[in-house]
Amino acid sequence: MRRVNFYSGLDIDLSLAHKYDFNPYYCNIESSLSDPIIIDGKEFINLASNNYLGLAADKRVAQAIAQAAEKYGASMCGTPIATGSMVLLQRLEQRLANFIGLQDSIIFPSGYQANCALFLSLAQSEDLIIIDHYAHASLVQGVRLAGCKVKPFLHNNVSHLRKILEKSSEYKRVFVVTESVFSTEGSIAPFDEIVNLCAEFDALPVIDDSHGIGVIGRSGRGILEEKNLDNFDGIYTASLGKALANTGGIISGKKELIDYLKYSCPGFIYSTALPPPVLAGIEAVLDIIDKEFPILSERMWRYKQMISNCLIDSGFELTEGQAPITSILIKDLEDCARVAKMIHTNKILATPFVPPSVPPNENKIRLIAGANLSENTINKALDLFRKIGKEVNLK
């Protein structure tokens, strides 16, 4: 293969972006995730980020990060196993485990890396992984890396999962993989039922709680609290870059699992540790959640309801979600591009999801209103959505 042929094959189809003179991806943000945010020198209402509790630009979090940077510097410049595990890291790993309600945890550079590393470390060729059809790309990629048999089950469909489990006795081990909150639509997995099924068929449940931790549960501790799952003996993963307002990812579970991964997981062993300032920032967020979650949560849910009601009244079709995510469902791809541009033109930052991120004819525009937004900002957004609703003409 000649190099010229290699590079000529790397084309990206941007025809729709060219047609509407609008590309919603990789916009130029010039501020923190404050209210408003600044894009190309203009003020926008931010309904795109996963900053559920609105803590990404909180001064207390920023101060904790700055103090840690001054005390510990920018980086450990190495992996915990080779160059030492910082006390901050060890403390946060245990605190996160306690927060979730599990025995121990390890922290990765990202949630994506945690999910990819997990299955590569644990699954073997004679195993079976059963995964929700709508599972996040990081889970799908991790499962593919495992090299074992994979079977999808219909989205949140416990009956279909049971049918697959009933035919799984030939495999050495069976993993059942799903998310807690599905981020493009806001649905919440029936994880209590899935855990019960796993117990019945001797399978191991694996849950990605990236959009649940800090969001659902009576005190924000995620899916295990939401579903009253005590003594969970499966595997838990999550991103620390959404409601926890920083970066990184975790795997949590029984101490035996975490000890094994610390010495056997290439994705952990060969990755530079999270910077000390980030660790301090996550701790600061956990402090705030412990004290203020009821207030932040009430605001987050109220904003979600206000936006959803407004969009429905304005003629938009929404997905049925139980999380503080509002997704406009627009089946036609060109209609989705057109509406996304209208929203952007009205200075609202939102996220269009199109194939392959979603199935064909299930295009969505996702809206998440962080608790840091003011009432005036939300009311302004509602007025703009009413205006757009009058102007749009969907097929």
Secondary structure, DSSP 8 states (H G I E B T S, - for coil): --HHHHHHT-----HHHHHHT---SS--B-S-S-SSEEETTEEEEE-SS--TTS-TT-HHHHHHHHHHHHHH-S---S-HHHH---HHHHHHHHHHHHHHTSSEEEEES-HHHHHHHHHHHH--TT-EEEEETT--HHHHHHHHHH-SEEEEE-TT-HHHHHHHHHT-TTSS-EEEEEESB-TTT--B--HHHHHHHHHHHT-EEEEE-TTTTTTSSTTS--HHHHTT-TT--SEEEEESSSTT-S--EEEEE-HHHHHHHHHH-HHHHTS----HHHHHHHHHHHHHHHHHHHHHHHHHHHHHHHHHHHHHHTT--B---SSS-EEEE--SHHHHHHHHHHHHHTTEE-EEE-TTSS-TT--EEEE---TTS-HHHHHHHHHHHHHHHHH----
